[in-house]
Amino acid sequence: RVTSGGLDVTGTTSFTLTSSASSTSQILESMSGAFTGDYIIQRYVSTRNANYANFSTPMLFTTVGDLDDDLILSGIGGDDGNATSGPVIFRSVYSFNKATDTHEEITTTTRAFSTGEGLEFYLATTATEFTAGTIDFDGVPRSGSASISYNNGWNLVGNPYHCYVDFDLVSSNGPLTGDYYIFDSDAGSYTLFTGAGKADIAPAQGFWI
């Protein structure tokens, strides 16, 4: 937590906020513009069936290509090339267009996350499984307030901070039920989180409202 003065790590060799199977670092509520310099924020991802999962970024600026060194991604013009079936390229990354209610292919490494946006990434180490590991987000962590737009209907949004967020404490200028869904890669279905005492939203977690 940084409440005054700011934290500048410019000139350091590295400054990493770690994540593992047993624990994950957090940045608690901090002043706006609290951080300067280059940080690495890790997100541990557990072993699971090969499938899509939803992620957001805790940084001020992250592109799809920034995750390409930690994930095997196809169809974005990145380091891993393309997985194909005949002439058809398998697309690893999708966004969700809330205005048209459609999933849209992401085909370039330069596509950036919007603030509070969730994106769909296909996780696979083998044809059937993703092996546990960490994703590194590089840059300047977001702090202060953040605004996320949403429409009536389905929206794929994401936690914009490197901390757990109590969704019941999120303020809204429009209809918002307080419920949310997270896609379960193992089950291949969506888990509803509802009611008092529901789980907080993890750092870098994309979710549906």
C-alpha positions as CSV (number, residue, x, y, z in Angstrom):
1,R,0.0,0.0,0.0
2,V,1.4,3.4,-1.0
3,T,-0.6,6.4,0.4
4,S,2.0,9.2,0.0
5,G,5.2,10.0,-1.8
6,G,4.9,7.2,-4.4
7,L,7.2,4.2,-5.0
8,D,9.8,4.6,-7.7
9,V,11.8,1.5,-8.7
10,T,13.6,3.2,-11.6
11,G,17.1,1.9,-11.8
12,T,16.6,-1.3,-9.9
13,T,17.6,-4.6,-11.6
14,S,14.1,-6.0,-11.0
15,F,11.1,-5.5,-8.8
16,T,8.8,-8.6,-8.8
17,L,5.5,-9.1,-6.9
18,T,5.3,-12.9,-6.8
19,S,2.6,-15.5,-7.0
20,S,2.7,-19.2,-6.3
21,A,0.4,-22.1,-5.6
22,S,0.5,-21.2,-1.9
23,S,0.3,-17.4,-1.8
24,T,0.0,-14.3,-4.0
25,S,1.2,-10.8,-3.3
26,Q,-1.2,-7.9,-3.4
27,I,-1.1,-4.1,-3.7
28,L,-3.6,-2.7,-1.3
29,E,-5.6,0.5,-1.9
30,S,-3.0,3.1,-2.9
31,M,-2.9,6.7,-4.1
32,S,-3.4,7.6,-7.7
33,G,-0.2,7.4,-9.7
34,A,1.6,5.6,-6.8
35,F,4.1,3.7,-8.9
36,T,7.0,4.6,-11.2
37,G,9.4,2.4,-13.0
38,D,9.2,-1.2,-14.4
39,Y,7.5,-3.8,-12.2
40,I,6.8,-7.4,-12.8
41,I,3.5,-8.8,-11.3
42,Q,3.0,-12.5,-11.4
43,R,-0.2,-14.5,-11.7
44,Y,0.0,-18.2,-10.8
45,V,-2.2,-20.4,-12.9
46,S,-3.0,-23.9,-11.7
47,T,-2.8,-27.1,-13.7
48,R,-6.1,-27.7,-15.6
49,N,-7.7,-29.1,-18.6
50,A,-6.7,-27.4,-21.9
51,N,-9.4,-24.8,-22.4
52,Y,-10.1,-21.1,-22.4
53,A,-9.6,-18.9,-19.3
54,N,-10.4,-15.3,-18.8
55,F,-7.7,-12.7,-17.8
56,S,-7.4,-9.0,-17.2
57,T,-4.3,-6.9,-16.5
58,P,-3.3,-5.1,-13.3
59,M,-1.0,-2.8,-15.3
60,L,-1.6,0.6,-16.9
61,F,-0.7,-0.9,-20.3
62,T,-0.5,-4.5,-21.4
63,T,-0.7,-6.1,-24.8
64,V,-1.6,-9.6,-25.8
65,G,2.0,-10.0,-26.9
66,D,3.3,-9.4,-23.4
67,L,1.8,-12.7,-22.4
68,D,3.2,-14.6,-25.4
69,D,6.5,-15.5,-23.6
70,D,4.5,-17.3,-20.8
71,L,1.7,-18.9,-22.8
72,I,1.6,-20.9,-26.1
73,L,-0.5,-18.6,-28.3
74,S,-1.7,-19.3,-31.8
75,G,-3.1,-16.9,-34.4
76,I,-1.8,-13.6,-33.0
77,G,1.4,-13.4,-35.2
78,G,3.6,-14.1,-32.2
79,D,6.6,-16.3,-31.3
80,D,4.7,-19.6,-31.3
81,G,3.4,-19.3,-34.9
82,N,0.0,-20.9,-35.8
83,A,-1.7,-24.2,-34.9
84,T,-3.7,-25.2,-38.0
85,S,-6.2,-27.7,-39.2
86,G,-5.9,-27.7,-42.9
87,P,-6.1,-24.0,-43.9
88,V,-7.9,-23.0,-40.7
89,I,-5.8,-21.2,-38.1
90,F,-6.6,-21.9,-34.5
91,R,-7.2,-18.6,-32.6
92,S,-5.9,-18.6,-29.0
93,V,-7.2,-15.2,-27.9
94,Y,-10.6,-13.6,-28.1
95,S,-12.3,-10.5,-26.9
96,F,-16.0,-10.1,-26.3
97,N,-17.9,-7.3,-28.0
98,K,-20.6,-6.2,-25.5
99,A,-22.4,-4.1,-28.1
100,T,-22.9,-6.9,-30.6
101,D,-22.8,-9.8,-28.1
102,T,-20.1,-11.6,-30.1
103,H,-16.7,-13.1,-29.5
104,E,-14.1,-11.5,-31.8
105,E,-10.7,-13.0,-32.8
106,I,-7.6,-11.2,-31.8
107,T,-5.0,-11.6,-34.5
108,T,-2.1,-9.4,-33.4
109,T,0.3,-9.1,-30.5
110,T,-0.2,-5.4,-30.4
111,R,-3.8,-5.6,-29.2
112,A,-3.9,-3.9,-25.8
113,F,-6.1,-4.6,-22.8
114,S,-8.6,-1.8,-22.0
115,T,-8.9,-0.8,-18.4
116,G,-11.0,-3.5,-16.7
117,E,-11.4,-5.6,-19.8
118,G,-11.3,-9.4,-19.7
119,L,-9.9,-11.4,-22.6
120,E,-10.2,-15.1,-23.4
121,F,-6.9,-17.0,-23.7
122,Y,-6.6,-20.7,-24.6
123,L,-4.4,-22.4,-22.1
124,A,-2.6,-25.5,-23.2
125,T,0.8,-27.1,-22.7
126,T,-0.2,-30.4,-24.3
127,A,-3.2,-31.3,-26.4
128,T,-5.2,-32.0,-23.3
129,E,-3.7,-30.2,-20.3
130,F,-2.2,-26.9,-19.2
131,T,0.7,-27.3,-16.8
132,A,0.8,-24.9,-13.8
133,G,3.0,-21.9,-14.1
134,T,3.1,-18.1,-13.7
135,I,2.2,-15.3,-16.1
136,D,4.3,-12.2,-15.9
137,F,2.7,-8.7,-16.4
138,D,5.4,-6.1,-17.0
139,G,5.0,-2.4,-16.6
140,V,3.5,0.1,-14.1
141,P,0.8,-1.2,-11.7
142,R,-2.6,0.6,-11.8
143,S,-3.6,2.5,-8.7
144,G,-6.3,5.0,-7.7
145,S,-9.8,4.7,-9.1
146,A,-10.7,2.9,-12.3
147,S,-13.9,3.1,-14.4
148,I,-15.2,0.2,-16.4
149,S,-18.1,0.5,-18.9
150,Y,-20.7,-2.1,-19.4
151,N,-23.9,-2.7,-21.3
152,N,-27.2,-4.4,-20.5
153,G,-26.6,-8.0,-21.4
154,W,-23.3,-10.0,-21.1
155,N,-20.0,-8.2,-20.4
156,L,-16.5,-9.7,-20.1
157,V,-14.8,-7.5,-17.6
158,G,-11.8,-7.9,-15.4
159,N,-10.1,-7.0,-12.1
160,P,-8.0,-3.9,-12.9
161,Y,-5.9,-4.1,-9.7
162,H,-3.3,-6.4,-8.2
163,C,-5.4,-7.2,-5.2
164,Y,-8.5,-9.2,-4.4
165,V,-11.7,-7.2,-5.0
166,D,-14.9,-7.5,-3.0
167,F,-17.5,-7.1,-5.8
168,D,-20.2,-6.0,-3.4
169,L,-18.1,-2.8,-2.7
170,V,-17.9,-1.8,-6.4
171,S,-20.0,1.3,-7.1
172,S,-22.2,1.5,-10.1
173,N,-24.1,4.1,-12.1
174,G,-26.4,1.6,-13.7
175,P,-28.1,-1.8,-13.0
176,L,-25.6,-4.2,-11.5
177,T,-26.8,-7.3,-9.6
178,G,-23.7,-8.0,-7.6
179,D,-23.5,-11.5,-9.1
180,Y,-20.7,-12.6,-11.4
181,Y,-19.5,-15.7,-13.3
182,I,-16.1,-17.2,-13.9
183,F,-15.4,-19.7,-16.6
184,D,-14.2,-23.0,-15.1
185,S,-11.7,-24.5,-17.5
186,D,-11.9,-28.0,-16.0
187,A,-15.6,-28.2,-16.0
188,G,-16.1,-26.3,-19.3
189,S,-18.9,-24.3,-17.7
190,Y,-19.5,-21.0,-15.8
191,T,-19.5,-20.8,-12.0
192,L,-21.9,-18.3,-10.5
193,F,-20.8,-16.3,-7.5
194,T,-23.7,-14.7,-5.7
195,G,-25.0,-13.6,-2.4
196,A,-23.3,-12.3,0.7
197,G,-19.9,-13.9,1.5
198,K,-19.1,-14.9,-2.1
199,A,-15.5,-15.1,-3.0
200,D,-13.5,-12.0,-3.9
201,I,-12.3,-11.5,-7.4
202,A,-8.6,-12.5,-7.8
203,P,-5.9,-10.3,-9.3
204,A,-5.8,-10.5,-13.2
205,Q,-9.1,-12.4,-13.2
206,G,-11.5,-11.9,-16.0
207,F,-15.2,-12.4,-15.2
208,W,-18.7,-12.1,-16.7
209,I,-21.5,-9.8,-15.5
